[in-house]
Amino acid sequence: MHATYQFRGSTTKAGYERLDDVLRLSRFLYNAALQDRRDAFRRRSVPREDWDARQRRLELDAERKTAAADAGEEWTPLRGWARGRRDLPDECLPPDVPSVPTRFDQMKQFTNIRKDDPDWSALSVGVGRGVLRRLDRAFQNFFRRVKAGEKPGYPRFKSAQRWSTIEINEPRPSMIRDNGRHYLIRVKGLPLIRMRKRRELPLDRKLVNLTITHRGRRLICNLTYEVEQEPLPPTNAAAGLDVGVTDRAMLSDGTAFPRRPPRAKAIEKKQKRLSACRSGSRERRRRARILANAHYRERVRARNETHRITTEIVRRFGLVAIENLNVGAMTASAAGTMEEPGTNVSAKSGLNRSILEQSWGMMRQQLAYKAAWAGRELIAVDPAHTSQTCSRCGAVDRTYRSGKEYRCGSCGLAMDADLNAARNILARALAGVENPERFADPDPPQPGEAA
């Protein structure tokens, strides 16, 4: 398995300036490689008016459909000629049209460029190759989203504000050294970066990935190692987890994690001071750094608090059941369009803000990799009516819940609404696993149980 260790780094004043220069070179290379691919795609597309090429395309599709039918396979035609141009397969193009360069083609070009460019020759070859690998990953994600019918998000050119990470392709373990008090990062062409030893690194393991992010006055170093899985001792305890905005999370055994209060007022005050500054002034740049630091600290606090919650859950339970929530759709804007404006926009905006403040998506992400690491089971169940169903008699009625209180009109059960939902989540998860008796059942709700 892969484990990523994150450290705060530091270097000299000249080192920060050198990192800015390397980021500028890397950004230029990324944009140039992207332009190279865009030009190649344009060369391989033909206008809609080129009926000969279209006819060749249709004949080729017909041949493929017939061959698939003879083989008993299902054949799906490619999309039509949209937006006036369409990429054609190699069989429909003249032989002199070059193919779209791959990552390895561009790496070969970069090797030749590096021989004549003193700036790149002074840098480790892994810096440039990391840029090309990042571009290739962007195109792979683009084609994956197109195939899945999602919003494509074609790779775009990067400005200085959108490029702050140096990625080292195929890093060597010798780049990381231990001098007793610090870990040192030594990469050709980059400044010496020191990292305080807050935790031990598996220096004897394979170093898979190394990234250095320079944002403001901070250096964030991420080191990914290939390590062996270390599962926790097995346990037959199981728990359902219900997330909310009043309580951040509730477990089916009654454990409640209180809502995380965001420091919105302090950030809003810094935002107002920034807005009052004259554009382009030194004071505005200083206030922008202060605001960025406040946002960064808030993100770190949210992440650390989520780590504490998810670590406790994974250590205690062998099976964790959660709701399969689409947080992106739940926090979508309700403003609507000019033709069809939305309703209750202000209330929906406040709910969206509360959901995002409690980091539901981050909690699920951490539970997923921690459960896999510890050898636990994580099951996502259908969230429909989990908060409207009685966890004892199974009656479903939305009127039984009122805020944080759940009172069943059929059997008289009264308890915390989030606790009732957490028990329903666990019951659904246990119904879908093999040998559910191997997990301890939660304490059954008693008649008239108080919240």
C-alpha positions in Angstrom: 0.0 0.0 0.0 0.9 3.6 -0.4 1.2 6.0 2.5 1.6 9.8 2.1 3.5 11.8 4.8 3.0 15.5 4.8 5.5 17.9 6.3 6.0 21.6 6.6 9.3 22.6 4.9 11.5 25.6 5.1 14.5 27.0 3.1 16.4 30.2 2.8 15.3 33.5 1.2 17.3 32.7 -1.9 15.7 29.2 -1.8 12.2 30.6 -2.0 13.2 32.7 -5.0 14.7 29.7 -6.7 11.5 27.7 -6.2 9.5 30.6 -7.8 11.9 30.4 -10.8 11.4 26.6 -11.1 7.6 27.0 -10.8 7.7 29.5 -13.7 9.8 27.2 -15.9 7.5 24.3 -15.1 4.4 26.3 -15.9 5.8 27.3 -19.3 6.6 23.7 -20.1 3.1 22.6 -19.1 1.5 25.2 -21.3 3.8 24.4 -24.2 3.0 20.7 -24.0 -0.7 21.4 -23.8 -0.5 23.6 -26.8 1.4 20.8 -28.7 -1.4 18.4 -27.9 -4.2 20.8 -28.9 -2.5 21.5 -32.2 -2.2 17.7 -32.8 -5.9 17.2 -32.1 -6.8 20.0 -34.5 -4.7 18.5 -37.3 -6.5 15.2 -36.8 -10.0 16.8 -37.1 -11.7 17.7 -40.4 -14.6 20.1 -41.1 -18.1 18.9 -41.3 -18.2 19.9 -45.0 -15.5 17.3 -45.8 -18.1 14.8 -47.0 -15.5 12.4 -48.3 -14.0 12.0 -44.8 -17.4 11.7 -43.3 -18.3 8.9 -45.8 -15.1 7.0 -44.9 -16.1 7.3 -41.3 -19.6 6.0 -41.9 -18.3 3.0 -44.0 -15.8 2.2 -41.3 -18.5 2.3 -38.6 -20.7 0.0 -40.7 -17.9 -2.5 -41.0 -17.2 -2.5 -37.3 -20.9 -3.0 -36.5 -21.1 -5.9 -38.8 -18.0 -7.5 -37.5 -19.2 -7.1 -33.9 -22.6 -8.6 -34.8 -20.9 -11.6 -36.4 -18.8 -12.1 -33.2 -21.9 -11.8 -31.0 -20.6 -8.6 -29.3 -22.4 -5.3 -28.7 -21.1 -2.4 -30.7 -21.7 1.3 -29.8 -21.1 3.9 -32.5 -19.1 7.0 -31.6 -20.7 10.3 -31.3 -21.8 12.3 -34.3 -20.0 15.3 -35.8 -20.7 17.8 -33.0 -19.6 21.5 -33.0 -18.6 21.4 -36.6 -15.4 19.3 -36.2 -14.8 15.7 -35.3 -11.7 13.6 -34.6 -11.3 10.7 -37.1 -9.7 7.3 -36.5 -6.4 6.6 -38.2 -8.1 4.6 -41.0 -9.9 7.7 -42.2 -7.0 10.1 -42.3 -4.3 10.6 -44.9 -1.0 8.8 -44.0 0.9 12.1 -43.6 -1.1 13.3 -40.6 0.9 12.8 -37.4 -0.6 11.2 -34.4 -1.3 13.0 -31.1 1.9 12.9 -29.0 1.8 10.7 -25.9 3.5 11.4 -22.6 6.5 9.4 -23.6 6.7 11.2 -27.0 6.8 14.5 -25.2 9.4 13.2 -22.7 11.6 12.4 -25.6 11.2 15.9 -27.0 11.9 17.3 -23.5 15.1 15.3 -23.3 16.3 16.9 -26.6 15.2 20.4 -25.4 17.0 19.9 -22.1 20.3 19.3 -23.8 20.3 22.8 -25.3 18.5 24.7 -22.5 20.8 25.7 -19.6 17.9 26.4 -17.3 16.5 22.9 -17.6 19.9 21.2 -17.8 20.6 22.6 -14.3 17.5 20.9 -13.0 16.8 17.3 -12.3 15.1 15.6 -15.2 12.4 14.4 -12.8 11.1 17.9 -12.5 10.2 18.3 -16.2 9.0 14.7 -16.5 6.7 15.4 -13.5 5.2 18.3 -15.4 4.5 16.1 -18.5 3.0 13.3 -16.3 0.7 15.9 -14.7 -0.5 17.0 -18.1 -1.1 13.4 -19.2 -3.1 12.8 -16.0 -5.2 15.8 -16.8 -6.0 14.3 -20.3 -6.8 10.9 -18.8 -9.2 12.4 -16.4 -10.8 14.4 -19.2 -11.4 11.3 -21.4 -12.7 9.4 -18.4 -15.3 12.1 -17.6 -16.3 12.2 -21.3 -16.8 8.5 -21.3 -18.8 8.6 -18.1 -21.0 11.4 -19.4 -19.8 13.9 -16.8 -18.8 17.5 -17.3 -15.6 17.1 -19.4 -13.4 19.9 -18.1 -10.9 20.1 -20.9 -7.3 20.8 -19.6 -6.6 24.5 -19.7 -3.5 26.7 -19.6 -2.1 27.5 -16.2 -1.5 31.0 -14.9 1.0 31.8 -12.1 -1.9 31.8 -9.6 -2.9 28.3 -10.6 0.5 26.7 -10.5 2.2 26.2 -7.2 3.4 22.6 -7.0 6.6 20.9 -8.2 6.2 17.2 -8.8 9.2 14.9 -9.1 8.8 12.0 -11.5 10.3 8.7 -10.2 12.1 10.2 -7.2 15.0 8.4 -5.7 15.2 7.5 -1.9 18.5 9.3 -1.7 16.7 12.6 -2.2 15.5 12.3 1.4 18.1 12.3 4.2 18.0 12.2 7.9 20.4 14.5 9.8 19.1 13.9 13.3 16.9 16.9 13.9 15.5 17.4 10.4 14.7 15.5 7.2 16.5 17.1 4.2 15.2 17.1 0.6 18.0 17.3 -1.9 17.0 17.5 -5.6 19.3 18.7 -8.3 18.5 22.4 -9.1 16.3 22.9 -6.1 17.3 24.5 -2.9 17.9 22.4 0.2 14.6 22.0 2.1 14.4 21.2 5.8 11.5 19.3 7.4 11.0 19.1 11.1 10.8 15.5 12.3 7.3 15.3 13.6 7.0 11.6 12.7 9.4 9.0 11.4 9.7 8.3 7.7 10.1 4.8 6.3 13.4 5.7 4.5 14.1 2.1 3.8 11.0 1.8 1.6 10.4 2.8 -2.0 9.7 6.5 -2.5 6.8 6.6 -5.0 6.0 10.3 -5.3 7.4 13.6 -4.1 5.7 17.0 -4.4 6.7 20.4 -3.1 3.9 23.0 -2.9 4.9 26.7 -2.4 1.9 28.8 -1.3 2.6 32.2 0.2 5.3 31.7 2.8 4.6 28.0 3.3 6.2 24.9 1.8 4.1 21.8 2.0 6.1 18.6 1.2 4.2 15.4 0.4 6.2 12.1 0.4 4.5 8.9 -0.7 6.1 5.6 0.3 5.3 2.0 -0.6 4.7 0.4 2.8 3.2 -2.8 4.1 -0.3 -2.9 5.4 -0.6 -3.0 9.2 -4.2 -4.1 10.1 -5.5 -3.5 13.5 -6.6 -6.4 15.8 -9.9 -7.8 14.7 -13.1 -6.7 16.5 -16.7 -7.8 16.2 -18.1 -4.3 17.0 -20.2 -2.6 14.4 -21.5 1.0 14.1 -23.7 3.1 11.9 -22.6 6.7 11.3 -25.1 9.5 10.6 -23.7 12.9 9.7 -25.5 16.1 10.4 -25.2 19.9 11.0 -26.5 20.1 14.6 -24.2 17.3 15.7 -21.3 16.6 13.3 -21.7 12.9 13.5 -23.7 10.4 15.6 -22.8 6.7 16.1 -25.4 4.0 16.6 -24.1 3.3 20.1 -25.0 6.8 21.2 -21.6 8.4 20.8 -22.1 12.0 19.5 -19.4 14.2 18.0 -20.3 17.8 18.5 -20.7 20.3 15.7 -17.4 22.0 14.6 -17.9 25.8 15.1 -16.2 27.6 12.2 -14.3 30.8 12.8 -16.3 32.6 10.2 -16.4 36.0 11.9 -12.7 36.3 12.2 -12.3 35.5 8.5 -15.1 37.9 7.5 -13.3 40.7 9.4 -10.1 40.0 7.5 -12.0 39.9 4.3 -13.6 43.3 5.0 -10.2 44.8 5.7 -8.9 43.4 2.4 -11.8 44.9 0.5 -11.1 48.4 2.0 -7.5 48.4 0.6 -6.6 50.1 -2.7 -6.1 47.7 -5.6 -2.5 47.0 -6.3 -1.2 48.6 -3.1 1.4 47.0 -0.7 -1.2 47.0 2.1 -3.6 45.0 0.0 -1.0 42.4 -0.7 -0.2 42.2 3.0 -3.9 41.8 3.8 -4.3 39.2 1.2 -1.6 37.1 2.8 -3.2 37.5 6.2 -6.6 36.3 4.8 -4.9 33.4 3.0 -3.2 32.3 6.2 -6.6 32.4 8.0 -8.2 30.2 5.4 -5.3 27.8 5.5 -5.4 27.5 9.3 -9.2 26.9 9.2 -8.7 24.1 6.6 -6.0 22.5 8.7 -8.2 22.6 11.9 -11.1 21.0 10.0 -8.8 18.3 8.6 -7.2 17.6 12.0 -10.5 17.4 13.8 -11.9 15.0 11.1 -8.8 12.9 11.5 -9.4 12.5 15.2 -13.0 11.4 14.6 -12.3 9.0 11.9 -9.3 7.4 13.7 -11.4 6.8 16.8 -14.2 5.2 14.7 -11.8 2.9 12.8 -10.0 1.8 16.0 -13.2 0.9 17.8 -15.3 -0.8 15.2 -14.7 -3.7 12.7 -17.6 -2.6 10.5 -18.7 1.0 9.8 -21.8 1.8 7.9 -22.3 5.2 6.3 -24.8 6.8 4.0 -24.0 7.0 0.3 -24.5 10.7 0.1 -23.9 12.8 -3.0 -22.5 15.9 -1.2 -21.9 17.8 -4.4 -25.6 17.6 -5.4 -26.7 18.3 -1.9 -24.7 21.5 -1.7 -25.6 22.7 -5.3 -27.0 26.3 -5.5 -30.7 26.8 -5.5 -30.5 30.1 -7.4 -31.8 28.6 -10.6 -31.8 30.6 -13.9 -33.2 33.9 -15.1 -36.1 32.0 -16.7 -36.7 29.7 -13.7 -35.4 31.4 -10.5 -35.1 29.2 -7.5 -37.0 29.5 -4.2 -35.7 29.8 -0.6 -32.3 30.6 -2.0 -31.0 32.2 1.2 -32.0 29.3 3.4 -30.5 26.8 1.0 -27.3 28.8 0.9 -27.1 28.7 4.7 -27.7 24.9 4.7 -25.0 24.4 2.0 -22.6 26.4 4.1 -23.4 24.3 7.2 -22.9 21.0 5.4 -19.5 22.1 3.9 -18.3 23.4 7.3 -18.8 19.9 8.8 -16.6 18.3 6.1 -18.9 15.3 5.2 -16.9 14.4 2.1 -13.6 14.6 3.9 -14.9 12.3 6.6 -16.0 9.7 4.2 -12.7 9.9 2.3 -10.7 9.4 5.5 -12.9 6.6 6.6 -12.4 4.8 3.3 -8.6 4.7 3.3 -8.2 4.2 7.0 -10.7 1.3 7.0 -8.7 -0.3 4.1 -5.5 0.3 5.9 -6.7 -1.2 9.2 -8.5 -4.2 7.6 -12.0 -2.9 8.6 -15.2 -3.0 6.5 -16.8 0.2 5.3 -20.3 -0.1 3.8 -22.2 2.7 2.1 -26.0 2.2 2.2 -28.9 3.9 0.4 -29.7 7.1 2.4 -33.4 7.1 1.5 -35.7 7.6 4.5 -33.0 6.7 7.1 -34.1 9.6 9.2 -37.9 9.0 8.8 -37.9 5.3 9.6 -38.4 4.0 13.1 -35.4 1.9 14.1 -37.6 -0.4 16.2 -40.9 -1.1 14.4 -39.8 0.1 10.9 -42.7 2.6 10.4 -41.9 5.3 7.9 -43.4 8.8 8.3 -41.7 12.1 7.8 -43.8 13.7 10.5 -42.3 11.5 13.2 -39.2 13.6 13.1 -39.1 17.2 14.4 -35.6 18.7 14.4 -33.4 16.7 16.7 -36.3 14.7 18.2 -37.8 11.5 16.8 -41.1 10.2 18.2 -42.7 7.2 16.5 -46.5 7.4 16.2 -46.8 3.6 15.9 -44.8 2.2 18.8 -44.1 5.3 20.8 -40.3 5.2 20.5 -38.7 8.6 21.5 -35.1 9.2 21.0 -32.5 11.5 19.3 -33.3 11.7 15.6 -29.7 11.3 14.6 -29.3 8.2 16.8 -32.4 6.7 15.3 -31.0 7.3 11.8 -27.6 5.8 12.7 -29.2 2.6 13.9 -31.2 2.4 10.6 -28.0 2.8 8.7 -26.3 0.0 10.6 -29.4 -2.3 10.2 -29.3 -1.8 6.4 -25.6 -2.5 6.3 -25.9 -5.7 8.3 -28.7 -6.9 6.1 -26.4 -6.9 3.1 -23.3 -8.7 4.6 -22.6 -12.3 4.9 -22.8 -13.8 8.5 -24.1 -10.6 10.1 -24.1 -12.4 13.5 -20.3 -12.0 13.6 -20.9 -8.4 14.5 -22.3 -7.3 17.8 -25.7 -5.8 17.5 -26.2 -2.3 18.9 -28.2 -1.8 22.0 -31.9 -2.1 20.9 -34.1 0.9 21.6 -36.4 0.4 24.5 -40.0 1.5 24.5 -40.4 5.1 25.5 -36.6 5.6 25.4 -35.8 9.3 26.0 -33.6 11.3 23.7 
